[in-house]
Amino acid sequence: MSNNNQRQEQYSLSMMYGTYADILFVLFPFLVIAMQRLWDGNLYQSLMRPDLSVAAAILAGLAIGKFVLGLVTNQDLGRYKERIVFFIALTLFVVLGPAIILILSMTGNADIPGFVAFVQPVLLIVAISLYTTAVSIANILNRASQPSAVRAPGKLVGQESALPEVHPEPSPLDLPRRTGNDAY
């Protein structure tokens, strides 16, 4: 495997970990609430309360933010602008709108229909899927908008080189390495 492919694979893996870390941080308070309801013996009531819809609405909002970030970052998207706008509309129509309607309906009514116990987890799964898609698209567009190449090491200005061009890619979760010059 070439060094460039290995770097790209490492970058993709780091982005995946970062994306799922975001999702876990959003879902953590709702996990605590669910564990408390499980402790009290009424876990089914978690599905009949607006908690999962709130989590889905938060993730849908984050997804829309990432889609917009992708649009703003790269100005020359050409035909892909319509696709990103489609994903924004899809997120609004499929997740954010229904989640807000469910939140309002569930907080205003004492009698909640049984289908809500099925719809809320589905909304949350779709929101997670759209958020991961949004992060992937935003990262692809970020990489595409970065300068395409940097001068190869040892190459003089105006001199051609057979060395491959260096493409620096920041790794979001790579921790800096300790050197011997670090002070405590």
NORURGI-V944202 format. One record per backbone hydrogen bond with DSSP energy under -0.5 kcal/mol. NH is the residue of the N-H (numbers start at 1). CO is the residue of the C=O. E is the energy in kcal/mol with one decimal. If there is no record, write none. Layout:
BEGIN
nh=[NH & NH]
co=[CO & CO]
e=[E & E]
END
This chain:
BEGIN
nh=[6 & 7 & 8 & 9 & 10 & 11 & 12 & 13 & 14 & 15 & 16 & 17 & 18 & 19 & 20 & 21 & 22 & 23 & 24 & 25 & 26 & 27 & 28 & 29 & 31 & 32 & 33 & 34 & 35 & 36 & 37 & 38 & 39 & 40 & 41 & 41 & 42 & 45 & 46 & 47 & 47 & 48 & 49 & 52 & 54 & 55 & 56 & 57 & 58 & 59 & 60 & 61 & 62 & 63 & 64 & 65 & 66 & 67 & 68 & 69 & 70 & 71 & 72 & 73 & 74 & 75 & 77 & 80 & 81 & 83 & 84 & 85 & 86 & 87 & 88 & 89 & 90 & 91 & 92 & 93 & 94 & 95 & 96 & 97 & 99 & 100 & 101 & 102 & 103 & 104 & 105 & 106 & 107 & 108 & 109 & 112 & 113 & 116 & 117 & 118 & 119 & 120 & 122 & 123 & 124 & 125 & 126 & 127 & 128 & 129 & 130 & 131 & 132 & 133 & 134 & 135 & 136 & 137 & 138 & 139 & 140 & 141 & 142 & 143 & 144 & 145 & 146 & 146 & 150 & 155 & 159 & 166 & 168 & 172 & 174 & 182]
co=[2 & 3 & 4 & 5 & 6 & 7 & 8 & 9 & 10 & 11 & 12 & 13 & 14 & 15 & 16 & 17 & 18 & 19 & 20 & 21 & 22 & 23 & 24 & 25 & 27 & 28 & 29 & 30 & 31 & 32 & 33 & 34 & 35 & 36 & 37 & 38 & 37 & 42 & 43 & 43 & 44 & 44 & 46 & 49 & 50 & 51 & 52 & 53 & 54 & 55 & 56 & 57 & 58 & 59 & 60 & 61 & 62 & 63 & 64 & 65 & 66 & 67 & 68 & 69 & 70 & 73 & 75 & 77 & 78 & 79 & 80 & 81 & 82 & 83 & 84 & 85 & 86 & 87 & 88 & 89 & 90 & 91 & 91 & 92 & 95 & 96 & 97 & 98 & 99 & 100 & 101 & 102 & 103 & 104 & 105 & 110 & 111 & 113 & 114 & 115 & 115 & 116 & 118 & 119 & 120 & 121 & 122 & 123 & 124 & 125 & 126 & 127 & 128 & 129 & 130 & 131 & 132 & 133 & 134 & 135 & 136 & 137 & 138 & 139 & 140 & 141 & 142 & 143 & 166 & 152 & 156 & 150 & 166 & 170 & 171 & 179]
e=[-2.2 & -2.3 & -2.4 & -2.4 & -2.3 & -2.5 & -2.4 & -2.3 & -2.4 & -2.3 & -2.2 & -2.3 & -2.3 & -2.5 & -2.4 & -1.9 & -2.0 & -2.0 & -2.4 & -2.3 & -1.9 & -2.4 & -1.4 & -0.5 & -2.0 & -2.1 & -2.0 & -2.3 & -2.5 & -2.1 & -2.2 & -2.4 & -2.3 & -1.9 & -0.7 & -0.8 & -2.5 & -0.7 & -1.7 & -0.7 & -0.9 & -0.6 & -0.9 & -0.6 & -2.2 & -2.2 & -2.3 & -2.4 & -2.3 & -2.4 & -2.4 & -2.3 & -2.2 & -2.3 & -2.5 & -2.1 & -2.1 & -2.6 & -2.6 & -2.3 & -2.2 & -1.8 & -2.6 & -2.5 & -1.4 & -0.6 & -1.1 & -1.7 & -1.2 & -0.6 & -2.1 & -2.5 & -2.0 & -2.0 & -2.0 & -2.5 & -2.8 & -2.3 & -2.2 & -2.9 & -3.0 & -1.6 & -2.5 & -2.7 & -2.6 & -2.3 & -2.4 & -2.7 & -2.4 & -2.5 & -2.6 & -2.8 & -1.9 & -1.3 & -1.3 & -0.8 & -0.5 & -1.3 & -1.4 & -1.1 & -2.5 & -2.2 & -1.3 & -2.7 & -2.2 & -2.3 & -2.5 & -2.5 & -2.3 & -2.3 & -2.7 & -2.3 & -2.3 & -2.1 & -2.5 & -2.5 & -2.1 & -2.6 & -2.7 & -2.3 & -2.3 & -2.5 & -2.1 & -2.4 & -2.0 & -1.6 & -0.8 & -0.5 & -1.7 & -1.7 & -2.2 & -1.1 & -0.6 & -0.6 & -0.8 & -1.3]
END
